[in-house]
Structure formats: C-alpha cells, structure tokens
Amino acid sequence: GMALGLRQKQNPAFVYISMSDGELDEGATWESAMAASHHRLSNLICLVDINNQQA
C-alpha cells in the first residue's frame, strides 16, 4: 500500500521490504508480489535473506 500511495502522490521515495526465505512459502507474500507486479511498482524493493530456516 505504501509504494502505491507514494507513486500516486508522485513522491520519488522507495519502499524496502526485508524478509526471510521462509516467508516465501506463505500465500499472502505471493498475493502482495502479484499486486505489486500488476500495479508496476518500480519503487518497491524486496530483500530476501536466504537462510534456509523456516519457523
């Protein structure tokens, strides 16, 4: 929501997401990724820590 809101306000800021590889198994994560792709959010940066640990 933040990345889309910033773009609509023509704010040049970026939104950074930090997550682990375990979160990539959750459906909500992929729904968010598909929404970001659909809205072509080029101001959204996702960093994934691949540590092979899942809670």
C-alpha positions in Angstrom: 0.0 0.0 0.0 2.8 2.4 0.8 4.6 2.1 -2.5 1.3 2.6 -4.4 0.4 5.6 -2.3 3.8 7.2 -2.8 3.5 6.7 -6.6 0.1 8.3 -6.6 1.4 11.3 -4.8 4.3 11.4 -7.2 6.8 11.0 -4.3 10.1 9.6 -5.6 10.8 7.7 -2.4 11.4 3.9 -2.4 9.8 1.3 -0.1 12.1 -1.5 1.1 10.9 -4.9 2.3 13.1 -7.3 4.3 12.0 -10.9 4.6 13.4 -14.4 5.0 13.1 -17.3 2.6 10.5 -18.9 5.0 8.0 -16.1 4.3 8.1 -17.0 0.6 6.0 -20.1 1.4 3.1 -18.0 2.5 0.3 -17.2 0.2 -0.1 -13.6 1.4 3.5 -12.9 0.3 2.8 -14.0 -3.3 -0.5 -12.1 -3.4 1.4 -9.0 -2.5 4.1 -9.7 -5.1 1.4 -10.2 -7.8 -0.3 -7.0 -6.8 3.0 -5.1 -6.9 3.6 -6.5 -10.4 0.1 -5.7 -11.6 0.5 -2.1 -10.5 4.1 -2.0 -11.9 5.5 -0.6 -8.7 9.1 0.2 -9.6 9.6 2.0 -6.3 9.3 -1.3 -4.3 12.5 -3.1 -3.4 12.4 -6.6 -1.7 15.4 -8.0 0.0 15.3 -11.8 0.9 17.6 -13.4 3.5 18.0 -16.9 2.2 19.0 -18.7 5.5 17.2 -22.0 4.9 15.4 -21.6 8.3 11.6 -21.8 8.4 9.6 -21.3 11.6 
